[in-house]
Amino acid sequence: MDVEHSVRERYSQGAREREESLCCPVSYDTGLLDILPEEIIAKDYGCGDPSRYVREGDVILDLGSGGGKICYLAAQLTGEHGQVIGVDINEEMLALARKYRGLMAGRLGNDRVRFLKGHIQDLALDPEALQERLQQHPVSSPQDYAELRAWEHHQRNEQPLIADASVDLVISNCVLNLVPDHEKRQLVAGIFRVLKPGGRVAIADIVSDRPVPVELKKNAELWSGCISGAFQDTEFLQTFVDSGFHAVCYDKWEAEPWRVVEGIAFRSVTLTAVKAYPAGSGKELREVIYRGPFAEVTDESGRHYPRGARIAVSAGKLASLTGTAYRDAFIDADAGNARGTAPCCTPSPQDISALKTGNDSCCG
């Protein structure tokens, strides 16, 4: 089965007329919907609302942006100093989203939304630039192919579709399951690449409670219908952990399955995670306290936080732990500390190594 062809045909049809079978029931902020054209609302397909994770001033990347509904919702929340980039490979969906770009710029107060053609599993290669290259330099020999590969390598590294560390928030609404299985890890690695340190993800998607068998994966109708390509629920979390993300969790989990196919439950979830700051970010040690309720927790780097203990961390680590991703689990023990440095404490070996600058810290 050609997964990409199946998905493209299904969503091209969805751009022409509404397909109810592609939708999960989702509640959106009606106040944000008021300024959207009815056609965009009617031809939107998703299983969640990742726009609710937007902060003012965010640079946002929407993977599989479709008709642009979530992009235009997010643009209202990020404000005039923010930016929203939608990426989709389906030309009919892109045409629908771009059709109203001028109208929406007027309603938003400025033109802060743009839509790019691209594969969400390859955020480095610009397919329109590739098409232009092939028109100018057709591949008709092994030498031509070698030159094309060299050009692609240069493009990915020097002129990527989405630049490294350029995005504050990556969102997506029920499209990761449409990517072929062998490209899913590349997709998540690409998300990690484009995020700034401290950047976040909010991915609404469909997951299964058991592995999807091969016979279902060969069903084009079920694949394009967000079923056959779904991550297994535990695999979804682990893929983001393996790609280097921290604070990976299910912020939303629908108790009732959306569909049950051959005894396998498929449900809507929203996964959130953060790209941690580099080890030792910041020049001084700070202190955090894990507030409980567990006796101790361990982060992705293996650092332990006993309940109530003062633990020395770098400023970057402090920013991560006290951010929204950790649900207020940590207290900034230095908040309001006039000295501007942490009280004497026992830093971790990682922090000591990262912070060696030739100057003693208060912890020596």
C-alpha positions in Angstrom: 0.0 0.0 0.0 1.2 3.5 -0.9 0.5 5.3 2.4 1.2 8.8 1.2 -1.0 8.4 -1.9 -3.9 7.0 0.2 -3.6 9.9 2.7 -3.3 12.5 0.1 -6.4 11.3 -1.8 -8.5 11.1 1.3 -7.6 14.6 2.5 -7.9 16.1 -1.0 -11.4 14.9 -1.0 -11.8 16.4 2.5 -10.7 19.7 1.2 -13.4 19.6 -1.5 -16.3 18.5 0.8 -16.6 17.7 4.5 -15.8 14.1 5.6 -17.5 13.4 8.9 -15.5 10.1 9.4 -12.2 12.0 9.8 -13.4 13.9 12.9 -13.4 13.3 16.6 -15.7 15.4 18.8 -13.6 18.4 19.9 -14.7 21.5 21.8 -12.9 24.8 20.7 -13.1 28.3 22.2 -16.1 29.7 20.4 -14.7 33.2 20.9 -11.7 32.3 18.8 -13.8 30.6 16.1 -15.9 33.7 15.5 -13.5 35.4 13.1 -12.7 32.2 11.1 -14.4 31.7 7.7 -17.1 29.0 7.8 -15.4 26.9 5.1 -12.2 26.5 7.2 -14.3 25.4 10.2 -16.4 23.0 8.2 -13.4 21.3 6.5 -11.2 20.9 9.6 -10.3 17.4 10.8 -8.8 16.6 14.1 -9.0 15.0 17.5 -8.0 17.7 20.0 -7.2 21.4 20.4 -3.4 22.0 20.7 -4.0 25.8 20.4 -4.8 26.0 24.1 -1.0 25.5 24.8 -0.1 28.7 23.0 1.6 31.6 24.9 1.8 35.2 23.9 4.7 35.9 21.6 5.3 32.2 20.6 6.7 31.2 17.3 4.5 28.2 16.5 4.8 25.4 14.0 1.7 23.4 13.2 2.4 20.1 11.6 -0.2 18.9 9.1 -2.0 22.3 9.2 -4.7 21.3 6.7 -7.1 24.1 6.1 -5.5 26.3 8.6 -8.0 26.3 11.4 -5.6 25.6 14.3 -3.1 28.1 12.8 -5.7 30.9 12.8 -6.8 30.0 16.3 -3.2 30.0 17.5 -2.5 33.3 15.8 -5.1 35.0 18.0 -3.4 33.7 21.2 0.2 34.4 20.3 -0.6 38.0 19.5 0.8 40.6 17.2 4.4 39.8 18.1 4.0 36.0 17.5 4.3 34.0 14.4 2.5 30.8 13.1 3.8 28.5 10.4 1.7 25.8 9.0 3.3 22.8 7.1 1.3 20.5 4.9 2.0 18.4 1.8 -1.6 18.4 0.5 -2.0 21.0 -2.2 -5.8 21.2 -1.9 -5.6 21.8 1.9 -2.8 24.4 1.4 -5.0 26.2 -1.2 -7.9 26.3 1.3 -5.7 27.7 4.1 -4.0 30.3 1.8 -7.3 31.3 0.3 -8.2 33.2 3.4 -4.8 34.4 4.5 -5.4 38.1 3.3 -8.8 38.2 5.0 -7.4 36.7 8.2 -4.5 39.2 8.2 -7.0 42.0 8.3 -9.0 40.5 11.1 -5.9 39.6 13.1 -4.3 43.1 12.6 -1.2 41.8 10.8 0.0 39.0 8.6 1.5 36.6 11.1 0.4 33.3 9.6 2.1 31.5 6.7 1.7 28.1 5.1 4.6 26.0 3.7 4.4 22.9 1.5 6.4 20.2 3.2 6.5 16.7 4.6 6.1 16.8 8.3 8.5 13.8 8.6 11.2 15.8 6.8 11.2 19.4 8.0 14.6 20.0 6.6 14.0 19.5 2.8 11.9 22.0 0.9 9.9 20.0 -1.7 9.2 23.0 -3.8 12.9 23.8 -4.0 13.5 20.1 -4.8 10.9 20.3 -7.6 12.6 23.3 -9.1 16.0 21.6 -8.9 14.7 18.6 -10.7 13.2 20.7 -13.5 16.5 22.4 -14.0 18.6 19.3 -13.6 16.8 16.1 -14.5 18.2 12.9 -13.1 19.2 10.6 -16.0 22.5 9.1 -14.8 24.2 7.9 -11.6 26.3 11.1 -11.7 23.1 13.2 -11.8 21.8 11.2 -8.8 25.0 11.7 -6.8 24.8 15.4 -7.5 21.2 15.5 -6.4 22.0 13.8 -3.2 24.8 16.3 -2.5 22.4 19.2 -3.3 19.8 17.7 -0.9 22.5 17.4 1.9 23.4 21.0 1.4 19.8 22.1 1.4 19.0 20.3 4.6 22.0 21.7 6.4 22.2 25.2 5.0 18.7 26.1 3.9 16.3 23.9 5.8 12.5 24.3 5.3 12.3 25.0 9.1 15.5 26.3 10.7 17.2 24.7 13.7 16.1 26.0 17.1 13.7 28.5 15.6 10.3 27.5 17.2 8.8 27.9 20.6 5.9 25.5 20.3 5.2 22.6 17.9 1.6 21.6 17.7 -0.2 19.0 15.6 -3.8 17.8 15.4 -4.3 14.1 14.5 -1.7 13.8 11.7 1.3 12.0 13.2 -0.6 8.7 12.7 -0.7 9.4 9.0 3.1 9.2 8.6 4.5 5.8 7.5 5.8 3.8 10.5 9.4 3.7 9.3 9.5 7.5 9.2 7.9 8.2 12.6 11.1 8.4 14.6 12.6 10.8 12.0 9.5 12.9 12.4 10.0 13.2 16.2 13.7 13.9 15.8 12.8 16.7 13.3 10.5 18.3 15.9 13.3 18.2 18.4 15.7 19.9 15.9 13.5 22.8 15.2 12.6 23.6 18.8 14.5 26.2 20.8 15.9 25.1 24.1 13.0 25.3 26.5 10.6 24.8 23.5 7.4 22.8 23.9 5.3 20.3 22.0 1.5 19.7 22.2 0.5 16.9 20.0 -3.1 15.8 19.7 -3.4 12.4 18.1 -4.9 8.9 18.1 -3.2 6.0 20.0 -4.1 2.3 20.3 -4.1 0.2 23.4 -2.4 -2.7 21.6 -0.1 -3.0 18.6 -1.9 -2.7 15.3 -1.7 -5.9 13.3 -0.3 -6.1 9.8 -3.6 -6.8 8.2 -5.0 -3.5 9.5 -1.9 -1.6 8.5 -2.6 -2.8 4.9 -6.1 -1.3 4.9 -5.8 2.1 3.1 -9.2 3.2 4.3 -8.3 2.6 8.0 -4.8 4.2 7.5 -6.1 7.5 6.0 -8.9 7.4 8.6 -6.3 7.8 11.5 -6.5 4.2 12.6 -3.9 1.9 11.1 -1.0 4.2 11.6 -1.7 5.1 15.2 1.1 4.8 17.7 0.6 2.3 20.5 0.0 4.4 23.7 3.2 3.4 25.5 5.2 3.7 22.3 4.1 7.2 21.7 5.5 8.4 25.0 8.7 6.4 24.6 9.4 7.8 21.1 9.6 11.3 22.4 11.7 10.2 25.4 14.1 8.4 23.1 14.4 11.6 21.0 15.7 13.6 23.9 12.5 15.3 25.2 11.8 15.9 28.9 8.6 16.1 30.9 6.9 13.8 28.4 3.3 13.1 29.5 -0.3 12.6 28.5 -1.9 15.9 29.4 -5.2 14.7 28.0 -6.5 11.1 27.8 -10.0 10.4 26.6 -11.4 7.5 28.7 -13.9 6.5 26.0 -12.3 5.2 22.8 -13.0 7.0 19.6 -13.3 3.7 17.8 -12.8 0.0 18.5 -11.6 -2.1 15.6 -11.1 -5.8 16.0 -10.9 -5.4 19.7 -8.3 -2.7 19.7 -9.3 0.6 21.3 -8.3 3.8 19.5 -8.6 7.0 21.6 -7.7 10.7 21.4 -4.8 11.9 23.6 -2.7 15.0 23.8 1.0 14.6 24.5 3.1 17.4 25.9 6.9 17.6 26.3 9.8 20.1 26.4 13.2 20.4 24.9 15.5 20.9 27.9 18.0 23.6 28.1 21.6 22.4 27.6 23.4 21.0 30.6 24.8 23.8 32.8 22.8 26.6 31.1 23.5 29.7 33.2 26.5 30.7 35.1 25.3 30.1 38.7 23.8 27.3 40.7 20.2 27.6 41.9 18.1 25.5 44.3 14.8 23.7 43.7 12.6 21.7 46.1 10.4 18.9 44.9 7.1 19.4 46.8 5.7 15.9 46.6 3.5 13.9 46.9 5.9 11.1 46.0 8.8 10.3 48.2 11.2 10.9 45.3 11.2 11.5 41.6 13.9 11.1 38.9 14.2 13.2 35.8 15.3 12.1 32.3 18.9 12.7 33.0 18.9 10.4 36.1 18.9 13.2 38.6 17.0 12.4 41.9 14.8 14.8 43.8 13.8 13.6 47.2 10.7 15.3 48.5 11.5 18.4 50.4 15.2 18.4 49.7 17.1 21.4 48.4 18.8 20.4 45.2 21.4 22.5 43.4 20.7 22.9 39.7 21.8 25.2 36.9 19.7 28.2 35.9 18.6 26.5 32.8 17.5 23.4 34.7 15.7 25.6 37.2 13.7 27.2 34.3 12.7 23.8 33.0 11.7 22.3 36.3 9.7 25.3 37.4 8.0 25.8 34.0 4.5 24.7 33.2 5.6 21.3 31.9 6.2 20.0 35.4 2.8 21.1 36.7 4.2 23.2 39.6 5.9 20.0 41.0 9.0 22.1 41.9 9.6 25.2 44.0 12.1 27.8 43.1 13.8 27.9 46.5 15.8 31.1 45.5 12.8 33.1 44.5 13.2 36.5 46.1 16.7 35.7 47.3 18.4 39.1 47.4 21.9 37.5 47.3 21.2 36.4 43.7 23.0 33.0 44.3 21.9 29.8 45.9 22.7 29.1 49.5 25.5 26.6 50.0 24.4 23.2 48.9 25.7 20.0 47.3 25.7 20.3 43.4 25.6 17.3 41.2 28.8 16.2 39.4 27.1 17.1 36.1 26.5 20.7 37.3 30.1 21.0 38.7 31.5 19.9 35.4 29.3 22.1 33.3 29.8 25.2 35.5 33.6 25.2 35.7 34.6 28.7 34.6 37.6 29.4 36.8 35.5 31.1 39.5 34.3 29.5 42.7 30.6 29.3 43.2 29.0 29.7 46.7 29.2 25.9 46.8 32.9 25.9 46.1 
